[in-house]
Amino acid sequence: MKYHIRKVKTGSNNIAVQVIRYINRKRVIEKHIGSAHNQGELRIQLDNASKLITGKTKQMPLFPEEETFVSLDQFEYLGFQYTFLLTSSG
């Protein structure tokens, strides 16, 4: 089953985060994660929803939230090398 994260604006101007799936073209709410009052809470709710989906599907996300940065100080610049091949037709 394919799960989706849904963000809905509530009547009190908060943002509700839900994990949903579609069955026979109908939206089924799997779990209501919570309501966020600001951007910090929204990030936490979205992270919790992603963890729930990962736990249910046992599949890791394609683009994980953690980004690994590589320092350029670890590398040595050696230069460029270009290779061209020219063929004559005829």
HELIX and SHEET records of a PDB file:
HELIX    1   1 GLN A   39  THR A   57  1                                  19    
HELIX    2   2 LEU A   72  GLN A   74  5                                   3    
SHEET    1   A 3 TYR A   3  LYS A   9  0                                        
SHEET    2   A 3 ILE A  15  ILE A  23 -1                                        
SHEET    3   A 3 LYS A  26  ALA A  36 -1                                        
END                                                                             
